[in-house]
Amino acid sequence: MTTALTFRAESDFIDAIRSYSEKAGLSVNAALKEIIAPAIGFSRRRSNMPRNNLASFCGALKDVDCRELEATQAAFSEIDEEMWK
């Protein structure tokens, strides 16, 4: 559930937030959340909840293993010309 919050500040502060959000490609609301959340120790993810992504695998392969894996997957990068006629 979201709740609205009114934020009052000097115009130069508001201009700085708008500039930050534009540079970051975020809405003003998202930019404020990005800035404020770490300062107050807020995290959306609960530490006891499992992650549903592949982050634990990032950087897990050694160079040798990575080369072997890429070699086994090479065929998937080839285009079968006959199939596309």
N, C-alpha and C positions, 0 to 999 in steps of 0.2 A: 504494500500500500504506500502510495506517495502522498506527501503533504506539501502544500505551498508554504513558502517562507519569503517574507519581504526583506530585502537587504538594502539598507540606505548607506550611501558613501559619497564622498566628494566626486565631482565629475571627472577629475583627472585619474582617480582610482578606477572608476567605471571604464574610462577610455583604455586604461592599461589592461584591464580584464578582457575587454572586447578585442584588443590587439592580440593578446595572448591566445584567446580562443580561435581567432582567425588564423594565426600562424600555426596552431596545433591542429586545425581542421576540426574543431569541436564547437558545439554550441556553448554559449556562455554558461549554461547550467552544468554541462558536462565538465567544462574547464574548472569551474568552482569546486565541483566534487573532486576532481583530480588533484587540485591543490590542497583542499581542506582535509580530505580523508586521511592521508598519512600523518598530518599534524595532530589529529585527534585519536590516532590509533584505530581507525575504522577500517574494517576489511569485510567485503561482501561474502567471502568464502569462509566457512567455518572450518577450523583445522581438522575436525574429526570427520568431515565429509570426504568421500573419495573423489579424486579428480577424474573427469571423464575426457581426458585428452592423452596425448602421447608424450607429454613433457618429460616423464621419467626415462624415456628412450633417447632423448636428445643428447648427443655427445657420448653415447654409451658404446659405440663401436670403435674399435681400434682401427688405424689406417689399413692394416692387413685385412681385417674382417670386412671393412667397408669395400675394399677393392674386390674381394671375393663375392660379396653380395651384389655389387654392381655388375660383375661378370655374369652372374646367374640371371640377371634381369635384362641384359643387353638385347635379347630377342624381342622384348616388349617395345623397344624403341624403333624397330625395323618396320617399314611399311610394306605390306603385301600388295604389290601392284595388281596382281590378278584379282584379288578380292574387291578392289575398287573400280573395276572396269564395268 
